[in-house]
């Protein structure tokens, strides 16, 4: 699969990355190599190989634990955060296009 510079720029925009001309060229080369490797993997005959899957409940996952902070750190965060409403911090949505 051949990627154009426009494809790479579109991927960079989706990832919210700003690339210089050199970084764009390097990223295009890297993605070309990665996709070439994926194409090679797709040609492998995997017939007869049993599909692998993760167990439904894995003990390897990190437990989601809320960590507190001292009052000074909390106030420092609230004071320096660009968009907030009382003690709530507002961040851009994951699928929103960032404003320029």
ChimeraX attribute file (.defattr): number of C-alpha atoms within 10 A of each C-alpha:
attribute: neighborCount
match mode: 1-to-1
recipient: residues
	/A:1	9
	/A:2	10
	/A:3	12
	/A:4	11
	/A:5	13
	/A:6	11
	/A:7	12
	/A:8	17
	/A:9	17
	/A:10	13
	/A:11	12
	/A:12	15
	/A:13	14
	/A:14	14
	/A:15	9
	/A:16	11
	/A:17	11
	/A:18	11
	/A:19	15
	/A:20	9
	/A:21	9
	/A:22	9
	/A:23	11
	/A:24	17
	/A:25	13
	/A:26	13
	/A:27	17
	/A:28	20
	/A:29	12
	/A:30	12
	/A:31	15
	/A:32	16
	/A:33	12
	/A:34	12
	/A:35	14
	/A:36	14
	/A:37	11
	/A:38	12
	/A:39	12
	/A:40	10
	/A:41	11
	/A:42	10
	/A:43	8
	/A:44	8
	/A:45	8
	/A:46	10
	/A:47	6
	/A:48	6
	/A:49	7
	/A:50	7
	/A:51	6
	/A:52	6
	/A:53	6
	/A:54	6
	/A:55	7
	/A:56	6
	/A:57	7
	/A:58	8
	/A:59	8
	/A:60	6
	/A:61	7
	/A:62	7
	/A:63	7
	/A:64	6
	/A:65	6
	/A:66	6
	/A:67	5
	/A:68	8
	/A:69	9
	/A:70	7
	/A:71	9
	/A:72	9
	/A:73	11
	/A:74	12
	/A:75	13
	/A:76	10
	/A:77	13
	/A:78	17
	/A:79	11
	/A:80	9
	/A:81	13
	/A:82	10
	/A:83	13
	/A:84	13
	/A:85	8
	/A:86	7
	/A:87	10
	/A:88	10
	/A:89	12
	/A:90	11
	/A:91	10
	/A:92	10
	/A:93	8
	/A:94	8
	/A:95	7
	/A:96	8
	/A:97	11
	/A:98	11
	/A:99	5
	/A:100	3
